[in-house]
Amino acid sequence: MPRYRPHVAARPSWRCRVCGAAWPCSPARLALLGEYRENRTGLLIYLATLMHEAMTDLAVLNGQDAPEGMAERFLTWARAR
């Protein structure tokens, strides 16, 4: 039986350590939604903090401003519907 490996970000690239997709990847999003099921506000605060860290890391890594679409990547998907 395969062992579950959490989909976490590899810094400073902010790619998933397991699948290589831009983090938060789909499995990470599902895990975060489950973990913060009763606290959507807490999830958004956590993600906003990580987004800020990612923007700083990616700006340094790329030698320019952080990539566009960071809010969609980190926050939009987690809003309550």
N, C-alpha and C positions, 0 to 999 in steps of 0.2 A: 504494500500500500504506500503510495507516494506521501511524503511528508509535506505538510503545508508550509510554504515560505511566505512570510508577510511581504507585501508589495510596498516597500519603503523607498524614499528618495536617496539617490546617490548624489552627494554634494561635491563639487559645486555645479555639476551639470543638470541637476534636477531631473534626471531620467530614473525610471524605476530600476531597482537593482535586480529584479526578477525577470521582467518582460522587456525592459529597455524603452518602453513608451514614455512620453512626457508625463511626469508625475504631477498631480495624482492621476494615475491610470484608472481604468474601469474597475479592476479588482480593489484598488485602494479606496476608490470612492464608495464602493459597496460596503467595505469594511468600516469606513469612517461613518457612513450613514447608520450602520448597525450600532456602532459604539456610542454615537451621540443621538440615538433614537429619541431620547426624552429631553434633549437639550440642543435644539437647532441653533439657538443663539450662541451657545458655547462653541459649537462646530464652526460657525462663521467667524468668530473671534480667533479661534485657533488657526483656521485657514488664512485669515487676513495676516496674521503674524508670520506664517510660513511664506505667504506671497511676498511680503516685504523682504524677508531673508532671501528668497529666490531672486527677486528683482536685483538686489544688491550683488549676489553671487554671479548672476548671469551678466550683469553690466560689467563687472570686473573681468569675467571669463571672456566675454566678447569684445572688450575694449570699447564699448559704446553703451548706449542706453539699453535697458532691459527690453526684450522682445515685446511686441504688441500682443494684446489678447490675454494678458496675465489675469485680469479680473474674470474673464470667461473661464479660463483654465482652472483657477483656484476657487472662485466664489459662486458664479452664476448657477452652476449645477446644484449647489447645496441649499439654495433658497427654498423656503417652504412654498408649497404649491397649493 
